[in-house]
Amino acid sequence: MGYAIAGACIRRGADVVLISGPSALRPPHNLNKFISVETTNEMRDAVFSHIQNSDIVVMAAAPADFTPDVKKKDKMNKHAEMDIRFRNTPDILSEIGQLKKRPFIVGFAAETGMKIDRAKKKLIKKNVDIIVFNDVTSAGSGFDVETNKITIIEKNKETPLPLMTKDEAAEKILDTVSALLGCS
């Protein structure tokens, strides 16, 4: 979805910085800047290095919520006992939402099942302008497919959309952003 939204923004004349974790996708043509990251901390650093010059931030995919507490550089013996501890990673979306001077924020809530109430809570808790909900277990929706079935959630409005291509979904999301910002 992030690549589809970046492409839709470019088609609408926006200057776009795409920050992406590992992906087999090719960045859209005419992209202003592409930043490849591997860790949540790298993503956070990249986002905050560009946020002051941004009017709109779209966080289309959440980075990992947890990371191993200790990282081993050597191969582990497959017969050894393992005790893996995790720690929380930064919540980039929440951090952006808490900024005093912040851009318009579009967040995503990819859930397993119709947990739309979780998406609504996320909208408020993370102080974002809209949340795009999708059930990644729904046929043709989510990851590794070219289609998605989303619900765009605003503070007082929900707009469920049918299954469509990710490019079409990106256009619908940007139509909502434009309407809320009073743009044509």
MDTraj code that builds the backbone (N, CA, C; nanometers):
import mdtraj as md
import numpy as np

residues = "MET GLY TYR ALA ILE ALA GLY ALA CYS ILE ARG ARG GLY ALA ASP VAL VAL LEU ILE SER GLY PRO SER ALA LEU ARG PRO PRO HIS ASN LEU ASN LYS PHE ILE SER VAL GLU THR THR ASN GLU MET ARG ASP ALA VAL PHE SER HIS ILE GLN ASN SER ASP ILE VAL VAL MET ALA ALA ALA PRO ALA ASP PHE THR PRO ASP VAL LYS LYS LYS ASP LYS MET ASN LYS HIS ALA GLU MET ASP ILE ARG PHE ARG ASN THR PRO ASP ILE LEU SER GLU ILE GLY GLN LEU LYS LYS ARG PRO PHE ILE VAL GLY PHE ALA ALA GLU THR GLY MET LYS ILE ASP ARG ALA LYS LYS LYS LEU ILE LYS LYS ASN VAL ASP ILE ILE VAL PHE ASN ASP VAL THR SER ALA GLY SER GLY PHE ASP VAL GLU THR ASN LYS ILE THR ILE ILE GLU LYS ASN LYS GLU THR PRO LEU PRO LEU MET THR LYS ASP GLU ALA ALA GLU LYS ILE LEU ASP THR VAL SER ALA LEU LEU GLY CYS SER".split()
xyz = np.array([
    [0.0817, -0.1199, 0.0000],
    [0.0000, 0.0000, 0.0000],
    [0.0856, 0.1256, 0.0000],
    [0.1986, 0.1219, 0.0726],
    [0.2842, 0.2394, 0.0789],
    [0.3352, 0.2803, -0.0582],
    [0.3745, 0.1847, -0.1391],
    [0.4236, 0.2136, -0.2728],
    [0.3104, 0.2661, -0.3610],
    [0.1905, 0.2097, -0.3455],
    [0.0745, 0.2564, -0.4224],
    [0.0392, 0.4002, -0.3837],
    [0.0433, 0.4311, -0.2550],
    [0.0128, 0.5670, -0.2095],
    [0.1198, 0.6643, -0.2585],
    [0.2458, 0.6238, -0.2515],
    [0.3532, 0.7106, -0.3019],
    [0.3316, 0.7400, -0.4498],
    [0.2969, 0.6393, -0.5278],
    [0.2714, 0.6589, -0.6708],
    [0.1536, 0.7518, -0.6949],
    [0.0461, 0.7352, -0.6171],
    [-0.0721, 0.8216, -0.6315],
    [-0.0383, 0.9660, -0.5959],
    [0.0426, 0.9846, -0.4932],
    [0.0847, 1.1206, -0.4551],
    [0.1663, 1.1851, -0.5660],
    [0.2556, 1.1092, -0.6267],
    [0.3382, 1.1609, -0.7362],
    [0.2489, 1.2014, -0.8536],
    [0.1504, 1.1166, -0.8887],
    [0.0592, 1.1480, -0.9990],
    [-0.0200, 1.2757, -0.9713],
    [-0.0402, 1.3068, -0.8431],
    [-0.1131, 1.4278, -0.8063],
    [-0.0202, 1.5486, -0.7901],
    [0.1086, 1.5296, -0.8186],
    [0.2020, 1.6415, -0.8187],
    [0.2775, 1.6641, -0.6889],
    [0.2709, 1.5713, -0.5959],
    [0.3389, 1.5883, -0.4671],
    [0.4872, 1.5528, -0.4764],
    [0.5654, 1.6159, -0.3906],
    [0.7039, 1.5755, -0.3688],
    [0.6983, 1.4645, -0.2647],
    [0.7545, 1.3494, -0.2958],
    [0.7379, 1.2318, -0.2111],
    [0.8716, 1.1756, -0.1662],
    [0.8803, 1.1497, -0.0361],
    [0.9910, 1.0743, 0.0214],
    [0.9317, 0.9410, 0.0651],
    [0.9800, 0.8320, 0.0075],
    [0.9321, 0.6985, 0.0432],
    [1.0373, 0.6314, 0.1304],
    [0.9974, 0.5984, 0.2523],
    [1.0849, 0.5276, 0.3455],
    [1.0310, 0.3860, 0.3534],
    [1.1129, 0.2886, 0.3201],
    [1.0647, 0.1514, 0.3073],
    [1.1572, 0.0511, 0.3731],
    [1.0959, -0.0465, 0.4360],
    [1.1692, -0.1633, 0.4815],
    [1.1964, -0.2514, 0.3605],
    [1.2584, -0.3666, 0.3819],
    [1.2900, -0.4564, 0.2709],
    [1.1655, -0.4907, 0.1886],
    [1.1785, -0.4802, 0.0570],
    [1.0664, -0.5071, -0.0321],
    [1.1186, -0.5482, -0.1691],
    [1.0417, -0.6323, -0.2368],
    [1.0751, -0.6701, -0.3738],
    [1.0172, -0.5699, -0.4731],
    [0.9362, -0.4756, -0.4243],
    [0.8743, -0.3767, -0.5121],
    [0.9756, -0.2723, -0.5583],
    [0.9510, -0.2169, -0.6748],
    [1.0347, -0.1090, -0.7264],
    [0.9720, 0.0232, -0.6852],
    [1.0525, 0.1186, -0.6407],
    [0.9980, 0.2499, -0.6061],
    [0.9316, 0.3146, -0.7276],
    [0.8271, 0.3931, -0.7053],
    [0.7584, 0.4589, -0.8172],
    [0.8510, 0.5534, -0.8944],
    [0.8225, 0.5680, -1.0212],
    [0.8967, 0.6598, -1.1086],
    [0.8715, 0.8037, -1.0625],
    [0.9706, 0.8888, -1.0747],
    [0.9640, 1.0315, -1.0372],
    [0.9562, 1.0549, -0.8866],
    [0.9986, 0.9584, -0.8092],
    [1.0050, 0.9722, -0.6639],
    [1.1145, 1.0726, -0.6285],
    [1.0862, 1.1635, -0.5346],
    [1.1875, 1.2616, -0.4961],
    [1.3023, 1.1980, -0.4203],
    [1.2684, 1.1068, -0.3271],
    [1.3731, 1.0439, -0.2484],
    [1.3242, 0.9076, -0.1999],
    [1.4138, 0.8095, -0.2065],
    [1.3844, 0.6751, -0.1556],
    [1.4860, 0.6424, -0.0477],
    [1.4358, 0.6008, 0.0690],
    [1.5235, 0.5638, 0.1799],
    [1.4903, 0.4207, 0.2197],
    [1.5888, 0.3344, 0.2100],
    [1.5721, 0.1945, 0.2476],
    [1.6197, 0.1749, 0.3915],
    [1.5352, 0.1118, 0.4734],
    [1.5706, 0.0861, 0.6129],
    [1.5479, -0.0604, 0.6443],
    [1.6107, -0.1069, 0.7515],
    [1.5907, -0.2457, 0.7927],
    [1.5333, -0.2587, 0.9328],
    [1.5574, -0.1611, 1.0176],
    [1.5102, -0.1726, 1.1557],
    [1.4110, -0.0610, 1.1879],
    [1.3367, -0.0805, 1.2945],
    [1.2424, 0.0212, 1.3394],
    [1.3156, 0.1498, 1.3758],
    [1.4294, 0.1381, 1.4404],
    [1.5057, 0.2582, 1.4763],
    [1.5537, 0.3335, 1.3523],
    [1.5953, 0.2611, 1.2486],
    [1.6355, 0.3260, 1.1242],
    [1.5161, 0.3978, 1.0614],
    [1.3978, 0.3340, 1.0650],
    [1.2785, 0.3965, 1.0102],
    [1.2439, 0.5229, 1.0891],
    [1.2495, 0.5132, 1.2197],
    [1.2199, 0.6294, 1.3045],
    [1.3136, 0.7450, 1.2705],
    [1.4432, 0.7166, 1.2621],
    [1.5411, 0.8211, 1.2304],
    [1.5122, 0.8850, 1.0946],
    [1.4797, 0.8022, 0.9960],
    [1.4512, 0.8541, 0.8620],
    [1.3243, 0.9396, 0.8623],
    [1.2209, 0.8937, 0.9300],
    [1.0949, 0.9698, 0.9368],
    [1.1193, 1.1049, 1.0026],
    [1.1860, 1.1046, 1.1176],
    [1.2054, 1.2304, 1.1899],
    [1.3062, 1.3237, 1.1231],
    [1.3882, 1.2710, 1.0336],
    [1.4788, 1.3607, 0.9610],
    [1.4055, 1.4348, 0.8488],
    [1.2838, 1.3916, 0.8147],
    [1.2072, 1.4562, 0.7073],
    [1.0752, 1.5164, 0.7535],
    [1.0359, 1.4944, 0.8759],
    [0.9012, 1.5322, 0.9211],
    [0.8759, 1.6828, 0.9210],
    [0.9754, 1.7616, 0.9524],
    [0.9547, 1.9068, 0.9608],
    [0.9206, 1.9692, 0.8259],
    [0.9577, 1.9043, 0.7176],
    [0.9294, 1.9557, 0.5834],
    [0.8110, 1.8862, 0.5182],
    [0.7330, 1.8134, 0.5971],
    [0.6222, 1.7347, 0.5421],
    [0.4878, 1.7937, 0.5800],
    [0.3976, 1.7976, 0.4829],
    [0.2604, 1.8411, 0.5078],
    [0.1720, 1.7229, 0.5469],
    [0.2037, 1.6062, 0.4911],
    [0.1253, 1.4849, 0.5153],
    [0.2226, 1.3701, 0.5379],
    [0.1930, 1.2882, 0.6378],
    [0.2700, 1.1664, 0.6625],
    [0.1737, 1.0491, 0.6552],
    [0.2113, 0.9498, 0.5758],
    [0.1320, 0.8276, 0.5639],
    [0.2171, 0.7136, 0.6153],
    [0.1721, 0.6511, 0.7227],
    [0.2421, 0.5348, 0.7781],
    [0.1627, 0.4111, 0.7372],
    [0.1934, 0.3604, 0.6169],
    [0.1135, 0.2540, 0.5571],
    [0.1439, 0.1153, 0.6117],
    [0.2586, 0.0980, 0.6731],
    [0.2920, -0.0328, 0.7290],
    [0.3693, -0.0116, 0.8582],
    [0.3265, -0.0806, 0.9586],
    [0.3939, -0.0670, 1.0884],
    [0.5238, -0.1461, 1.0880],
    [0.6264, -0.0886, 1.1447],
    [0.7486, -0.1681, 1.1624],
    [0.7256, -0.2691, 1.2749],
    [0.8236, -0.3485, 1.3021],
    [0.8106, -0.4501, 1.4067],
    [0.7819, -0.3854, 1.5423],
    [0.6920, -0.4458, 1.6181],
    [0.6586, -0.3960, 1.7518],
    [0.7620, -0.4362, 1.8555],
    [0.8346, -0.5436, 1.8267],
    [0.9330, -0.5961, 1.9212],
    [1.0626, -0.6280, 1.8495],
    [1.1707, -0.6257, 1.9248],
    [1.3008, -0.6645, 1.8723],
    [1.3703, -0.7498, 1.9785],
    [1.4559, -0.8416, 1.9366],
    [1.5257, -0.9217, 2.0376],
    [1.6084, -0.8331, 2.1304],
    [1.6067, -0.8656, 2.2566],
    [1.6805, -0.7899, 2.3568],
    [1.8309, -0.8009, 2.3332],
    [1.8748, -0.9184, 2.2925],
    [2.0166, -0.9421, 2.2633],
    [2.0252, -1.0023, 2.1240],
    [2.1151, -0.9483, 2.0424],
    [2.1347, -1.0008, 1.9077],
    [2.2675, -1.0743, 1.9026],
    [2.2633, -1.1947, 1.8520],
    [2.3836, -1.2774, 1.8384],
    [2.4411, -1.2610, 1.6993],
    [2.5720, -1.2510, 1.6912],
    [2.6373, -1.2423, 1.5614],
    [2.6789, -1.3806, 1.5118],
    [2.6970, -1.4730, 1.6047],
    [2.7397, -1.6073, 1.5685],
    [2.6196, -1.6983, 1.5514],
    [2.6380, -1.8029, 1.4722],
    [2.5337, -1.9025, 1.4542],
    [2.5118, -1.9751, 1.5864],
    [2.3854, -1.9961, 1.6195],
    [2.3534, -2.0662, 1.7442],
    [2.3495, -2.2164, 1.7186],
    [2.3913, -2.2932, 1.8165],
    [2.3863, -2.4385, 1.8089],
    [2.2401, -2.4809, 1.8158],
    [2.1961, -2.5624, 1.7203],
    [2.0549, -2.5999, 1.7172],
    [2.0142, -2.6881, 1.8348],
    [2.1106, -2.7413, 1.9092],
    [2.0789, -2.8243, 2.0256],
    [2.0850, -2.7457, 2.1563],
    [2.1251, -2.6208, 2.1464],
    [2.1357, -2.5383, 2.2671],
    [1.9967, -2.4910, 2.3105],
    [1.9834, -2.4705, 2.4401],
    [1.8590, -2.4131, 2.4912],
    [1.8525, -2.2678, 2.4506],
    [1.7314, -2.2234, 2.4207],
    [1.7152, -2.0833, 2.3824],
    [1.6196, -2.0141, 2.4779],
    [1.6594, -1.8973, 2.5158],
    [1.5752, -1.8109, 2.5971],
    [1.5798, -1.6746, 2.5285],
    [1.4766, -1.6463, 2.4515],
    [1.4753, -1.5225, 2.3749],
    [1.3852, -1.4216, 2.4442],
    [1.4417, -1.3073, 2.4730],
    [1.3664, -1.1979, 2.5357],
    [1.3514, -1.0866, 2.4333],
    [1.2378, -1.0194, 2.4386],
    [1.2110, -0.9103, 2.3458],
    [1.1879, -0.7814, 2.4219],
    [1.2093, -0.6709, 2.3526],
    [1.1776, -0.5401, 2.4083],
    [1.0952, -0.4650, 2.3041],
    [1.0184, -0.3682, 2.3499],
    [0.9368, -0.2876, 2.2602],
    [1.0246, -0.1992, 2.1733],
    [0.9795, -0.1758, 2.0520],
    [1.0457, -0.0810, 1.9639],
    [0.9708, 0.0523, 1.9734],
    [1.0286, 0.1598, 1.9219],
    [0.9586, 0.2891, 1.9258],
    [0.8258, 0.2825, 1.8494],
    [0.7255, 0.3529, 1.8992],
    [0.5962, 0.3635, 1.8312],
    [0.6004, 0.4939, 1.7517],
    [0.6459, 0.4848, 1.6286],
    [0.6699, 0.6019, 1.5455],
    [0.5414, 0.6812, 1.5231],
    [0.4324, 0.6119, 1.4954],
    [0.3052, 0.6793, 1.4698],
    [0.2606, 0.7617, 1.5907],
    [0.2715, 0.7046, 1.7089],
    [0.2353, 0.7786, 1.8307],
    [0.3261, 0.8992, 1.8517],
    [0.4544, 0.8820, 1.8266],
    [0.5485, 0.9936, 1.8432],
    [0.5144, 1.1089, 1.7494],
    [0.4783, 1.0779, 1.6265],
    [0.4407, 1.1832, 1.5319],
    [0.3133, 1.2520, 1.5807],
    [0.2173, 1.1725, 1.6270],
    [0.0911, 1.2267, 1.6756],
    [0.1058, 1.3191, 1.7949],
    [0.2138, 1.3059, 1.8709],
    [0.2353, 1.3893, 1.9897],
    [0.3125, 1.5178, 1.9610],
    [0.3587, 1.5346, 1.8385],
    [0.4323, 1.6564, 1.8053],
    [0.3413, 1.7785, 1.8172],
    [0.3951, 1.8882, 1.8683],
    [0.3164, 2.0121, 1.8791],
    [0.2819, 2.0658, 1.7399],
    [0.3805, 2.0702, 1.6529],
    [0.3570, 2.1105, 1.5139],
    [0.3746, 1.9847, 1.4296],
    [0.2622, 1.9293, 1.3897],
    [0.2696, 1.8024, 1.3187],
    [0.1988, 1.8099, 1.1842],
    [0.2392, 1.7235, 1.0919],
    [0.1700, 1.7172, 0.9637],
    [0.0353, 1.6457, 0.9789],
    [-0.0437, 1.6448, 0.8735],
    [-0.1642, 1.5638, 0.8662],
    [-0.1174, 1.4186, 0.8667],
    [-0.1806, 1.3343, 0.9471],
    [-0.1316, 1.1972, 0.9637],
    [-0.2355, 1.0947, 0.9195],
    [-0.1908, 1.0037, 0.8331],
    [-0.2707, 0.8882, 0.7922],
    [-0.2012, 0.7650, 0.8486],
    [-0.2721, 0.6934, 0.9342],
    [-0.2195, 0.5693, 0.9896],
    [-0.2926, 0.4501, 0.9304],
    [-0.2379, 0.3336, 0.9523],
    [-0.3008, 0.2103, 0.9053],
    [-0.3194, 0.1154, 1.0220],
    [-0.4238, 0.0357, 1.0149],
    [-0.4498, -0.0679, 1.1141],
    [-0.4741, -0.1979, 1.0385],
    [-0.3693, -0.2736, 1.0200],
    [-0.3804, -0.4052, 0.9582],
    [-0.4100, -0.5038, 1.0703],
    [-0.5267, -0.5641, 1.0656],
    [-0.5702, -0.6549, 1.1718],
    [-0.5979, -0.7928, 1.1148],
    [-0.5931, -0.8924, 1.2006],
    [-0.6334, -1.0271, 1.1629],
    [-0.7754, -1.0473, 1.2149],
    [-0.8717, -1.0275, 1.1272],
    [-1.0122, -1.0349, 1.1645],
    [-1.0745, -0.8964, 1.1628],
    [-1.2048, -0.8953, 1.1744],
    [-1.2795, -0.7684, 1.1674],
    [-1.2739, -0.6947, 1.3011],
    [-1.1566, -0.6506, 1.3368],
    [-1.1348, -0.5803, 1.4641],
    [-1.1321, -0.4297, 1.4405],
    [-1.2379, -0.3796, 1.3804],
    [-1.2449, -0.2379, 1.3449],
    [-1.2444, -0.1486, 1.4681],
    [-1.2943, -0.2002, 1.5812],
    [-1.2923, -0.1216, 1.7053],
    [-1.1490, -0.0905, 1.7484],
    [-1.0563, -0.1839, 1.7235],
    [-0.9150, -0.1577, 1.7555],
    [-0.8610, -0.0434, 1.6709],
    [-0.9027, -0.0383, 1.5456],
    [-0.8592, 0.0698, 1.4572],
    [-0.9127, 0.2040, 1.5059],
    [-1.0381, 0.2063, 1.5500],
    [-1.0977, 0.3310, 1.6004],
    [-1.0241, 0.3791, 1.7259],
    [-0.9881, 0.2863, 1.8134],
    [-0.9126, 0.3237, 1.9339],
    [-0.7749, 0.3772, 1.8967],
    [-0.7137, 0.3169, 1.7967],
    [-0.5814, 0.3597, 1.7510],
    [-0.5867, 0.5026, 1.6970],
    [-0.6945, 0.5366, 1.6257],
    [-0.7126, 0.6713, 1.5726],
    [-0.7031, 0.7753, 1.6842],
    [-0.7714, 0.7482, 1.7941],
    [-0.7741, 0.8415, 1.9070],
    [-0.6430, 0.8359, 1.9861],
    [-0.6024, 0.7153, 2.0239],
    [-0.4845, 0.6989, 2.1094],
    [-0.3574, 0.7551, 2.0464],
    [-0.3438, 0.7379, 1.9166],
    [-0.2210, 0.7815, 1.8495],
    [-0.2333, 0.9222, 1.7914],
    [-0.3519, 0.9830, 1.8084],
    [-0.3756, 1.1215, 1.7663],
    [-0.3464, 1.1413, 1.6180],
    [-0.4097, 1.0571, 1.5357],
    [-0.3939, 1.0699, 1.3909],
    [-0.5237, 1.1227, 1.3302],
    [-0.5152, 1.1690, 1.2072],
    [-0.6310, 1.2300, 1.1414],
    [-0.7243, 1.1268, 1.0788],
    [-0.6675, 1.0257, 1.0146],
    [-0.7477, 0.9134, 0.9667],
    [-0.6692, 0.7844, 0.9855],
    [-0.7453, 0.6772, 0.9982],
    [-0.6881, 0.5421, 1.0055],
    [-0.7495, 0.4620, 0.8912],
    [-0.6667, 0.3872, 0.8220],
    [-0.7138, 0.2985, 0.7172],
    [-0.7093, 0.1570, 0.7741],
    [-0.8279, 0.0976, 0.7893],
    [-0.8395, -0.0372, 0.8457],
    [-0.8448, -0.1391, 0.7336],
    [-0.7735, -0.2493, 0.7524],
    [-0.7955, -0.3647, 0.6656],
    [-0.7709, -0.4935, 0.7420],
    [-0.8563, -0.5893, 0.7122],
    [-0.8451, -0.7233, 0.7689],
    [-0.7546, -0.8026, 0.6756],
    [-0.6318, -0.8258, 0.7178],
    [-0.5338, -0.8913, 0.6299],
    [-0.5628, -1.0397, 0.6079],
    [-0.6621, -1.0941, 0.6795],
    [-0.6999, -1.2339, 0.6582],
    [-0.8148, -1.2463, 0.5582],
    [-0.8721, -1.1347, 0.5161],
    [-0.9812, -1.1352, 0.4192],
    [-0.9259, -1.1687, 0.2804],
    [-0.9992, -1.2480, 0.2040],
    [-0.9533, -1.2898, 0.0711],
    [-0.9223, -1.1687, -0.0164],
    [-0.8043, -1.1692, -0.0771],
    [-0.7635, -1.0622, -0.1673],
    [-0.7196, -0.9352, -0.0986],
    [-0.7021, -0.9405, 0.0323],
    [-0.6688, -0.8198, 0.1079],
    [-0.5387, -0.8410, 0.1832],
    [-0.4675, -0.7322, 0.2048],
    [-0.3486, -0.7406, 0.2887],
    [-0.2200, -0.7467, 0.2109],
    [-0.1335, -0.8371, 0.2520],
    [0.0031, -0.8427, 0.2009],
    [0.0152, -0.9381, 0.0826],
    [0.1138, -0.9141, -0.0007],
    [0.1487, -1.0020, -0.1123],
    [0.0372, -1.0235, -0.2136],
    [-0.0572, -0.9309, -0.2210],
    [-0.1606, -0.9330, -0.3246],
    [-0.1724, -0.7918, -0.3812],
    [-0.2287, -0.7801, -0.4993],
    [-0.2413, -0.6497, -0.5651],
    [-0.3718, -0.5787, -0.5326],
    [-0.4532, -0.6399, -0.4461],
    [-0.5821, -0.5814, -0.4107],
    [-0.5911, -0.5606, -0.2602],
    [-0.6909, -0.4830, -0.2201],
    [-0.7124, -0.4583, -0.0782],
    [-0.8585, -0.4189, -0.0571],
    [-0.9097, -0.4509, 0.0586],
    [-1.0446, -0.4102, 0.0986],
    [-1.0262, -0.3309, 0.2273],
    [-1.0532, -0.2007, 0.2202],
    [-1.0227, -0.1119, 0.3318],
    [-1.1471, -0.0408, 0.3824],
    [-1.1359, 0.0110, 0.5033],
    [-1.2338, 0.1036, 0.5594],
    [-1.1554, 0.2256, 0.6039],
    [-1.1945, 0.3418, 0.5533],
    [-1.1298, 0.4668, 0.5918],
    [-1.2063, 0.5218, 0.7116],
    [-1.1355, 0.5414, 0.8219],
    [-1.1984, 0.5851, 0.9459],
    [-1.1500, 0.7257, 0.9805],
    [-1.2470, 0.8167, 0.9912],
    [-1.2206, 0.9533, 1.0370],
    [-1.2750, 0.9642, 1.1791],
    [-1.2598, 1.0786, 1.2408],
    [-1.3056, 1.0955, 1.3795],
    [-1.4534, 1.0609, 1.3964],
    [-1.5384, 1.1015, 1.3017],
    [-1.6826, 1.0784, 1.3147],
    [-1.7439, 1.0101, 1.1937],
    [-1.6623, 0.9347, 1.1204],
    [-1.7130, 0.8768, 0.9965],
    [-1.6321, 0.7536, 0.9584],
    [-1.7030, 0.6537, 0.9058],
    [-1.6387, 0.5333, 0.8513],
    [-1.6829, 0.5171, 0.7071],
    [-1.5879, 0.4876, 0.6206],
    [-1.6198, 0.4643, 0.4805],
    [-1.5646, 0.3278, 0.4397],
    [-1.6498, 0.2231, 0.4450],
    [-1.6052, 0.0917, 0.3985],
    [-1.6029, 0.0891, 0.2458],
    [-1.4983, 0.0327, 0.1896],
    [-1.4847, 0.0268, 0.0447],
    [-1.4771, -0.1197, 0.0004],
    [-1.5216, -0.1481, -0.1218],
    [-1.5156, -0.2857, -0.1717],
    [-1.3723, -0.3244, -0.2080],
    [-1.3528, -0.4503, -0.2372],
    [-1.2231, -0.4982, -0.2834],
    [-1.1866, -0.4239, -0.4117],
    [-1.0649, -0.3687, -0.4140],
    [-1.0177, -0.2939, -0.5304],
    [-0.8667, -0.3081, -0.5378],
    [-0.8089, -0.2586, -0.6463],
    [-0.6635, -0.2643, -0.6565],
    [-0.6035, -0.1701, -0.5516],
    [-0.4800, -0.1949, -0.5176],
    [-0.4135, -0.1068, -0.4214],
    [-0.3983, 0.0340, -0.4775],
    [-0.3807, 0.0464, -0.6085],
    [-0.3743, 0.1795, -0.6689],
    [-0.5079, 0.2520, -0.6527],
    [-0.6187, 0.1818, -0.6738],
    [-0.7506, 0.2427, -0.6560],
    [-0.7728, 0.2802, -0.5091],
    [-0.7323, 0.1925, -0.4181],
    [-0.7464, 0.2214, -0.2746],
    [-0.6632, 0.3442, -0.2370],
    [-0.5438, 0.3551, -0.2921],
    [-0.4583, 0.4714, -0.2651],
    [-0.5275, 0.5997, -0.3090],
    [-0.5907, 0.5976, -0.4250],
    [-0.6628, 0.7163, -0.4741],
    [-0.7776, 0.7527, -0.3808],
    [-0.8504, 0.6532, -0.3310],
    [-0.9620, 0.6786, -0.2380],
    [-0.9105, 0.7397, -0.1072],
    [-0.7987, 0.6907, -0.0596],
    [-0.7389, 0.7454, 0.0634],
    [-0.7008, 0.8914, 0.0405],
    [-0.6364, 0.9195, -0.0728],
    [-0.5945, 1.0565, -0.1018],
    [-0.7140, 1.1488, -0.1278],
    [-0.8222, 1.0939, -0.1828],
    [-0.9451, 1.1744, -0.1979],
    [-0.9950, 1.2178, -0.0605],
    [-0.9905, 1.1275, 0.0368],
    [-1.0337, 1.1603, 0.1730],
    [-0.9434, 1.2662, 0.2351],
    [-0.8124, 1.2471, 0.2201],
    [-0.7167, 1.3452, 0.2733],
    [-0.7427, 1.4821, 0.2102],
    [-0.7591, 1.4863, 0.0787],
    [-0.7830, 1.6131, 0.0081],
    [-0.9100, 1.6809, 0.0581],
    [-1.0169, 1.6021, 0.0762],
    [-1.1436, 1.6588, 0.1243],
    [-1.1277, 1.7162, 0.2646],
    [-1.0580, 1.6440, 0.3523],
    [-1.0394, 1.6912, 0.4892],
    [-0.9509, 1.8153, 0.4964],
    [-0.8576, 1.8267, 0.4036],
    [-0.7687, 1.9429, 0.4022],
    [-0.8250, 2.0586, 0.3198],
    [-0.9404, 2.0349, 0.2553],
    [-1.0018, 2.1405, 0.1753],
    [-0.9316, 2.1643, 0.0435],
    [-0.8663, 2.0610, -0.0081],
    [-0.7973, 2.0713, -0.1369],
    [-0.8892, 2.0176, -0.2468],
    [-0.8633, 2.0578, -0.3677],
    [-0.9451, 2.0050, -0.4780],
    [-0.8727, 1.8946, -0.5486],
])
top = md.Topology()
chain = top.add_chain()
for i, resn in enumerate(residues, 1):
    res = top.add_residue(resn, chain, resSeq=i)
    for name in ("N", "CA", "C"):
        top.add_atom(name, md.element.get_by_symbol(name[0]), res)
traj = md.Trajectory(xyz[None], top)
